[in-house]
Amino acid sequence: MTHPADSVVRRAAEVLAAKRADAEAELAALEAPPDASGGISFGKRVGDGTAIAVERLAQVAVHDGITALLADVRRAQAKVEDGTYGHCDRCGAAIPEERLDARPWATLCVSCASSSA
């Protein structure tokens, strides 16, 4: 089993730490209680409540996406720590450095990622 170069792993660790911090900050902002202007109250027009509901549904979708990304980043960080970074979680094959450059939190090779989509 070939391992990515130490420089690739070091760079990935830096990028993963930054990505994790960004994702955690975004989640904290999304999970913060809404301000008073965002609530639905009596006296508003019917369309106002609909717009707020649609906005909240979009926020839930963004939250779910960031949560999934954060799980991938944490898994990739664990792989850096245990020395398995750069290898597919499913089949064990080496993940090409080009994929790791583009998506440092990738834990599946292209073939396995395609088959699970």
C-alpha positions as CSV (number, residue, x, y, z in Angstrom):
1,M,0.0,0.0,0.0
2,T,1.5,3.3,-1.1
3,H,1.3,6.3,1.2
4,P,0.9,10.0,0.1
5,A,4.0,12.1,0.5
6,D,4.6,13.6,4.0
7,S,4.2,17.1,2.4
8,V,0.7,16.1,1.1
9,V,-0.3,14.8,4.5
10,R,1.0,17.9,6.3
11,R,-0.8,20.2,3.8
12,A,-4.0,18.2,4.2
13,A,-3.8,18.4,8.0
14,E,-3.6,22.2,7.7
15,V,-6.5,22.5,5.2
16,L,-8.6,20.1,7.2
17,A,-8.1,22.1,10.4
18,A,-9.1,25.3,8.6
19,K,-12.1,23.6,6.9
20,R,-13.2,22.2,10.3
21,A,-13.0,25.6,12.0
22,D,-15.0,27.2,9.1
23,A,-17.7,24.5,9.2
24,E,-18.0,24.6,13.0
25,A,-18.4,28.4,12.8
26,E,-21.0,28.1,10.1
27,L,-23.0,25.6,12.1
28,A,-22.8,27.8,15.2
29,A,-24.2,30.7,13.3
30,L,-27.0,28.5,11.8
31,E,-27.8,27.0,15.2
32,A,-27.9,30.4,17.0
33,P,-31.4,31.5,18.1
34,P,-33.1,33.7,15.5
35,D,-33.3,37.4,16.3
36,A,-36.7,39.0,17.1
37,S,-37.2,40.1,13.5
38,G,-37.2,36.6,12.2
39,G,-40.2,35.3,14.1
40,I,-43.6,34.8,12.8
41,S,-46.1,36.9,14.7
42,F,-49.8,37.9,14.5
43,G,-50.5,40.8,12.2
44,K,-48.1,39.8,9.4
45,R,-49.3,39.2,6.0
46,V,-49.8,35.5,5.0
47,G,-47.0,35.7,2.4
48,D,-44.5,36.9,5.1
49,G,-44.9,33.6,7.0
50,T,-44.5,31.6,3.8
51,A,-41.2,33.4,2.9
52,I,-39.9,32.8,6.4
53,A,-40.8,29.1,6.3
54,V,-39.1,28.7,2.9
55,E,-36.0,30.5,4.2
56,R,-35.9,28.2,7.2
57,L,-36.2,25.1,5.0
58,A,-33.2,26.3,3.0
59,Q,-31.3,26.9,6.2
60,V,-32.0,23.3,7.3
61,A,-30.7,22.0,4.0
62,V,-27.5,24.1,4.4
63,H,-27.2,22.8,8.0
64,D,-27.5,19.2,6.8
65,G,-24.8,19.8,4.1
66,I,-22.4,21.4,6.5
67,T,-23.0,18.6,9.1
68,A,-22.1,16.0,6.5
69,L,-19.0,17.9,5.4
70,L,-17.9,18.2,9.0
71,A,-18.3,14.5,9.5
72,D,-16.1,13.9,6.4
73,V,-13.5,16.4,7.6
74,R,-13.4,14.7,11.1
75,R,-13.0,11.3,9.5
76,A,-10.2,12.5,7.3
77,Q,-8.4,14.1,10.3
78,A,-8.7,10.7,12.1
79,K,-7.1,9.0,9.1
80,V,-4.2,11.6,9.2
81,E,-3.8,10.7,12.9
82,D,-3.8,6.9,12.4
83,G,-1.7,6.9,9.2
84,T,-4.4,5.8,6.8
85,Y,-4.9,9.1,5.1
86,G,-5.0,8.8,1.3
87,H,-6.5,5.3,1.3
88,C,-10.1,4.5,0.6
89,D,-12.3,3.5,3.6
90,R,-14.2,1.0,1.5
91,C,-11.7,-0.8,-0.7
92,G,-8.3,0.3,0.7
93,A,-7.0,1.5,-2.6
94,A,-4.8,4.7,-2.7
95,I,-6.8,7.8,-3.4
96,P,-5.0,9.8,-6.2
97,E,-3.2,13.0,-5.0
98,E,-5.2,15.0,-7.5
99,R,-8.4,14.0,-5.7
100,L,-6.9,14.8,-2.3
101,D,-5.7,18.2,-3.5
102,A,-9.2,19.0,-4.7
103,R,-11.0,17.4,-1.8
104,P,-8.7,16.8,1.2
105,W,-11.6,15.4,3.2
106,A,-12.1,12.6,0.6
107,T,-12.2,9.2,2.3
108,L,-13.3,7.2,-0.7
109,C,-11.6,6.6,-4.0
110,V,-13.5,7.9,-7.1
111,S,-14.8,4.4,-7.9
112,C,-16.3,3.8,-4.4
113,A,-17.6,7.4,-4.2
114,S,-19.3,7.0,-7.5
115,S,-20.9,3.7,-6.6
116,S,-22.3,5.0,-3.3
117,A,-23.9,8.1,-4.9
